[in-house]
Amino acid sequence: MTIPNFGQLFIESKGQPIVFGGRTLIMLDRLPAEFNQRFTVTIESTHSLYPQGVGISEGIEVFGERVKRAVVWEYFSLPPEDRNDTKSNLPFSFDVVCRNKKGSLSFYNMTEFKGRQEWWHGGSCMIATDIPGGRRYRCNDFELDDDFNDLVFTVIAKNTA
C-alpha cells in the first residue's frame, strides 16, 4: 500500500478526520476542559530521528508559566547540560492547567527539524484511543510512513479544582 501525503489529505478534507488503512487519523484532538482543570501528559516513547513534542493550546499553564500555547519537547525530560549526549529520558510526565473558559484544550504532535517546528503536513497526524481517564495518541512525524510510533503520549484529565 502506498503511503499518501496525509497533510494533503487533511487539506482536501478541510481538517476533518480521515480514514486510512481502517484507522481514523486526526490532526489534533480537543479535549473538554474546565477553567483550572489539571491534566497530566506523559510522553511514553519516541521512535524518530528528530526531536518530538506535544503541542498544547489554547490558554494554558505549564511548568508554572501561563501561555497561550506551548510545545513540550521530549528533551525537556533531561537537564539542559545532558541534552547534547542523550535524546530523552522517557517516560516523562508533566502537568498542564487549563487557563481558558472556552471549554477545551487542543493537543497535537510536533517535530523539530532543522531548527523549525513542524506539524500538520506530510505524514504528520495522530491516532487517538480512549484509555481510563483520558486518551493515548500514536503519532507520525512529517515523514511519509504509517508506523504511528514517532511519538506516543497520553493525556489524563484530573478532577477540576
N, C-alpha and C positions, 0 to 999 in steps of 0.2 A: 504494500500500500504506500503510495507516495504521500509524504508529509506536506500538507499545504502551508502557506503563509497564514497563520492564524490571525495575525494583525489585519491582513486584507479581508479575511472572512468577517472579522468584527466590524470593519468599515462598512462592508456590504450589509451586515445585519443592524447597522446603526447602534452598535454597542450592546445589542441584546445577546443572551447566551446562544451558543452554537452547539451542535451535536457532531462529534467526530468519533468514529470507532465505537459507537454506542455509549459514549460518555458526554455529559454536559460540561462544556467549558465556559468559564466566565472570565471577564477582565478584572472585576473587583467584586467584593461582597459587602453589602451594607447590613450591619447587624443592629438590631434595636438597642438603643442606649438611652438611659435617663441621665439627666444632669447629675454629676458627681459619682456616677456608677463606675466601678473599677473593673478592669479586665486584665487577666494575666495572659500574656502572649509568650509562647515558648517556641523558639527556633529549635526544632528537633534535629534536623540534619540538612546538609547541603552536599550536592554532587555536581559541581560546576567548576570550570577553570576560573570563573570570575566571581568576585565577592557578591553575595546575595543579601537582600534586606527585605524587611517588611515595611511597606508604606502604610501610614495611618492618617486619616483626615476625617473630619474637619472640626477643629476646636477641641484640642486635647491637652493633657498634661502627661509628660513622660520624663522620667529622671528628675522630677521636681520642677520642670520648666513648662510653662504654658505657651503653646504654639498653635498656629493654625493647622499645620500638618508636619509630619516627621517621617524620617526613614531611620529604622534601627538596623544597622548592618551586622552581619554575623561576627565581624571582627570586634564589635563592641563587647564581646564575651571575654576579651583579653585586655590586660592593662596596655596602654599605648606603647610602652617600651618593648612589649613582646610581639607586636603585630608584624614586624619585619621577618620574623623567623617562623611564626605559626599563623595559620589561616584563621582558626577559631577554636573555641573550646565549647563544644555543644554536648548536650542540650544547654540552652541559655534562655532563662525566663526573665521577664521584666513586666512591670505594671503600666497600664495606660488608664487614665482617668478621663471620662467624658466631661468636657467643659463647654458643651453647647446645649441648646434647648431644642435642637432640630429633631431629636428622637432617634438618631442613628449615628454610627461611626462606619467609615469605609476602611477596608483592609485590602491590600493588593501587594503583589510581588515586584521587587526592584532588582536590577543588576547594575553593578558598577563596571563600566567598560571604557578604557582609555580616558579615565578621569571624568566621564559623564555618567549621569544616572539614566538608565534605560528602563522603559516599561511600555507595555501596551502596543508593541509592534513585533514583527517577525513571529517567532514561536511563543512569545510571552503571553501566558494565560494560566488559569488555575482550575483545578477540580476541587470542589468543596464537598465534604461529607459531614453529617451530623455526628457528634460524639456527646457523651454525657456533659451537660452544662455549656456546650459550645460547638465549635466547628474545627475540623482539620482541613488544611489546604495543601495540596500537592501541586507544585508549580513548575512550569517551564520558564527558562530564561529566553532571550531573543533568538537563540539558535533554533533552526528548523528541525526539531525532533519531537517525539511524543512520549518520552520516558516519564515526564512529570515527577522527577526526583531532584531537580536542580535546587529546590528549596521546599522543605516540608515544615510547616508551622501550625500551631494550634492557637485558638483564642477561646478562653474560658471566661464567661461572664460571672462576676461576683454579685452579691446582693447589693442593692442600692444603699447609699449612705444615709 
